[in-house]
């Protein structure tokens, strides 16, 4: 009898955020090298910081409802990246991870803009079926509804920053990574420490080092 798959840890991220990129790289190491399950979820920092949304649990302004050519460059880039990631996810979990990491690396390692060229280059570097990817991108209404589901869940949790990890038991917190960790043992040690602090009865909500 096959053992049931472990419940995943949800990780909410925004492509605009370098801390989210570091968090996703750490999660990817743990899932590949240690068999730990993580699920990619989207949260918009543009939406979270929008002046019409003083209550992050009850947004009045939603990113998925905005026109692709409206708003600030950051808003347009964020929406474009999220919709492309939803299209990539239609090719399966591994495709979603490959595309997400490829686009993050283009943005934060290679300093590319989150434009149409970067989206298509990420799809190519991730090894996606490019014809299918283009066809899925054309289903904008479906992609927006998939994005809306993530944004609604994030709002219900009160997510305010990225990356935010939600453990299978429901404990959730934002963790800001100061360094990129891509070695399995170091990633595991950091993750174990994070889970211990989050699950402890100490009620620790913020740890911030002075500069």
N, C-alpha and C positions, 0 to 999 in steps of 0.2 A: 504494500500500500504506500503510495507516494505521500510524503509529509506535506502538510499545507504550507504554502508560501508565507513568509513572515509579513506581518502588516507593515506597510511602508511608513516612513517618516515623510510628511509633506514638507517641501521647501519652497517658500514663496520668494520670487526674485523679480528684479527689473533689469533689463539689459543695460540701462543707463548707469548702473551702480557697480563700481569696482569691488566693493565689499561682497556684493552678491556673486560676482564672478569668482572670487576666492572661495566663497562658500560652496559654490557648485563644483569647483575643481576638487575640493576636499571630499564632497559627497561622492563624486565620480570615482575617486580612488577607493573609497570604502565599499562602494557597490561592486567594483570590478575585482578588487584584491581581497575583500573580506566578506563578500556575499551579502552585504547589508542593503536593505531595500529603501529607496528614496523615490518620491513621486514629484515631478516638476509641476509647480503651480505658479500662476502669474499674479503679481501685484504691481499696480502702477503708482510710482512715486509722484508723478504729475497729478494724478487723481487725489492721492493722499494729502498732497500739499496745496490743493486748489483752494482759493479763498471762499468758494461756495460750499466747502465741506468742513466746517468747523467741528462737526461730529463725525469722526472717521467711521463710526459704526452705522451711520445713517447718511450716506453721501447723497447730495442733490445733483452733483455733476459726475457723470460716469464717462470714462474714457471710451468705452466701446460704442457709445452713442454719438461720438464726435466724427465730423467729416475728416477724411484722410488729409486734406489740404488746409485744414483749419488750425488755428492756434499757433503756439510757439514751435520753433524747430524741434525742441525736445519732445513736445507732445506728438508731433507728426512722426518723429523717429521711433518713439516708444510704441505707438500704435502700429506702425509698419512692422516692427520687429515682433511684437506679440502675435499679430495675425499670421506672419510667416511661420512662427514657431508652432502655431495651431495647425497650419497646413502640413508642416513637417511631421507632426505627431500622428497624422493619419497614416503614415507609413510604419508605425509601430514605435514601441518604447525606445529601442536602440537608435532608431532614426531621430527621435525627438532629442535624445541626449547628444547624439553626434552633431546635430544642427545647432542646438543651444550652445554647446561648448565652442563650436567653430565660429559662431557669430560673436560670442563673448570675446574670444581671442582676437578676432579681427578688430573689435572695438577697443579692447583694453591692452592688448599687446602691440598691435600693429597700428593703433590710433586711427582706424578707419571710421568714417561717418556711418551711421545706421541708415544708409540709403538703399535704393533698389539694387545698385551694383553689389553692395556688401551682402545683401540678402541672397542674391543669386550665387555669389562666390561661396558663401557659407554652405548653401545647398550642394554645390558642386564638391567642395572639400569634404563634406559630410558623407558623400557617396549616395545621395538620394537619387531616386528615379526622377529625373528632372522634368520629364513630360508630365508625370503625375503631379509633381509639385506645382507646376504652372497651372494645371487643371484645378487643383485644390485651391490655389490662390484666388481663382476666379469665383469661388463660392464664398464671397465676402460675407453674406448674411449668415451663413453657417459658422464661419470662423468668428464672427463677432459674437454670436450667441455662446460659443464655446469659451471665448474670453470672458464674457459676462458671467458665466458660471464661476470661474475662478475669482473674479473681482467681488462677486456677491459673497462667496465663502470667506474671502479675506476680510471683507467688511464685517461680517458676522463675528469673526475672531478678534477684530480690533487691530489687525496688522497695521503697523505704521512705518516700518522700515524693512530693508532687505539686506541680507537674507533673514527670513524668519522661518525657524524650524518648528514643526508641530509633531511631537512624538506620538506614537500609536495610542498611548493612554490619554492624550489630550493636552499634556503640558506643552506650552509653546513659548518661545522667546526669540528675540532678535539678537543675533551674535555678530559683532563687527570684527572681521578678521584683519589684523594688521600686516600679515604676511601670507604669501602664496605657499600652501603646503601640498605637495604632490607625491610625498613618500609615504608608503602605507603605514609604517610603524608610527611615524610622527602624527599622521592623520588620525590613527586610531586612538593614540594617547590624548589628543586634543578633543576628539569626540567623546571619549569616556569621561573626561573632565567636565565637559559641557553638560552631558546627561546627568552627572552626579550633582552638579550645582542646581540644575533645573528641577531635579526630583527631590532635592533635599527639603527638609522642613524649615530651613533657615529663612525662607522668604526673600532671598537675594534677587533684586530686580535690576540693579545697575552696578556694573563695575567699570570704572573709567579711569584710566591712568592720566596723571598730569603730564604735560609736555614741557 
